[in-house]
Amino acid sequence: MLFYSTNLQSPSLSFAQALLMGQAPDRGLYMPANIPVLSPEEIAGFSTMAYHQIACTVMGRFLQDELPEGVLADLTKDAYDFDVPLEHVTERQYVMRLDQGPTASFKDFAARMMGRLMNFYLQQENRKLLILTATSGDTGSAIAHAFLGLDRIQVVVLFPKDEVTNRQRKQMTTLGKNIRVLALDGKFDDCQALVKQAFADPDLSQLQLSSANSINIGRLIPQMVYYFYAYSRLAAQGEKIVFSVPSGNFGDMMGGMLAMKMGLPVEKFVIAVNGNDEFPAFLKTGRYEKIDPSKNCLSSAMNVGHPSNLARLVALYGGQMDEKGGIHEACDIKLMQQEMWSTSISDTKTQQTMTEAWKSYRLLLEPHGAVGWAGLQEFQKQHSRSGQLSVSLETAHPAKFPEEIERQLGFDPELPESLKGLGEKPEMFEMLETAYPAFKAFLLRTY
Ligand SMILES: *Cc1c(COP(=O)(O)O)cnc(C)c1O
């Protein structure tokens, strides 16, 4: 199977090549040239399979021809050794908690698989890599944990110093070993811009740079799996399902879209965003205007004014968008409107939703999950769909946002095992000026 660049100016690559490359040389994102389709019988068969087996089957369709027999089965079994709770809320509505991994964020699903796959291919090719990753909080810690101690990979994490919680920061800065962390006085978009610039800089080519952001196809493919999993546990055969996805850079949502294109019976994807509402506006009009600078909202991991995976979504619907958001070929916006619905949830609404969900259902949500849940409620109200099977994604553990839970609900959520003991560990990170020359100098000096 080949992967092409959304900017159409770089050659297509195998999965392993695209995985190790990260972003394409033309600054586009890799997309599968064709999407394999699973039969209804295969999808029905998932109901008796464990999560890691579903993962092996779904991902295998994209990469099996590049892995020796049995390797993918071993890697998925090793990566997915935690629960994926589906919490019943009311009628046919559920919340899928993607927060039981080692950093209590849904990003563990992709990061753990990606680390294992990269390590496998690097060993085969006897190569090393330097991973650069910008984070708005959860990516950095998920990547750092998933890559910690891998001998062929060094990791640099950049984060906006005022936009992550103490706990999120400590999850990255207390690791050491092959993980280095840089704090910037700026926004997530600034961090991401520095990383992108480094990839395009020929002076750094000897460093073997790669990316673990959601721009890497290796992040996307594992994120298809939990949609199949939820469906396998909840749906009658052939029944259609609604997913609500709290979204920022749109990697999570793109995993869902690919799952649907593989044959998963989805009625609608609800794309719930915070005050950064460039996507709902685009879906309505087909005209795209990014939000620059992005707005600071409570659901800080979704403070994205220009979702990098939007180029992939546009490609999936037959259009072409460059990395800056310029549209060179219009996509099939009508079809997109049939398959997706999107809304922007304000901070006030997010807070109300946290309170109401707790009061009405004892449903504990942190701000990102609350955006997803609020989006689902709005969708159902507007479409009179309350009896429809629907699943809203909770993307982080509520204990990662204790300040907001305390403010809205009046108690401190209990820490999962994975987050205990962070307070005592020493932190290591450097402050860095938010300018490309400073970042470049750091890289050249350190590696
Ligand atoms: C990263 C993140 C998101 C957004 O996911 P995207 O794939 O960037 O859309 C949502 N919630 C949490 C908690 C996150 O960490």
The ligand as an SDF file (V2000), in Angstrom:
LIG
                    3D

 15 15  0  0  0  0  0  0  0  0999 V2000
   -5.2040   16.3070   21.6750 C   0  0  0  0  0  0  0  0  0  0  0  0
   -6.4700   16.3350   22.4180 C   0  0  0  0  0  0  0  0  0  0  0  0
   -7.6880   16.5750   21.7830 C   0  0  0  0  0  0  0  0  0  0  0  0
   -7.7860   16.9260   20.3280 C   0  0  0  0  0  0  0  0  0  0  0  0
   -7.4610   15.8630   19.4920 O   0  0  0  0  0  0  0  0  0  0  0  0
   -7.1270   16.1520   17.9590 P   0  0  0  0  0  0  0  0  0  0  0  0
   -6.7560   14.8410   17.4010 O   0  0  0  0  0  0  0  0  0  0  0  0
   -5.9890   17.1270   17.9500 O   0  0  0  0  0  0  0  0  0  0  0  0
   -8.3530   16.7290   17.3660 O   0  0  0  0  0  0  0  0  0  0  0  0
   -8.8470   16.5110   22.5310 C   0  0  0  0  0  0  0  0  0  0  0  0
   -8.8050   16.2620   23.8550 N   0  0  0  0  0  0  0  0  0  0  0  0
   -7.6550   16.0400   24.4930 C   0  0  0  0  0  0  0  0  0  0  0  0
   -7.6860   15.7960   25.9570 C   0  0  0  0  0  0  0  0  0  0  0  0
   -6.4540   16.0630   23.8080 C   0  0  0  0  0  0  0  0  0  0  0  0
   -5.3180   15.8570   24.4660 O   0  0  0  0  0  0  0  0  0  0  0  0
  1  2  1  0
  2  3  1  0
  2 14  2  0
  3  4  1  0
  3 10  2  0
  4  5  1  0
  5  6  1  0
  6  7  2  0
  6  8  1  0
  6  9  1  0
 10 11  1  0
 11 12  2  0
 12 13  1  0
 12 14  1  0
 14 15  1  0
M  END
$$$$
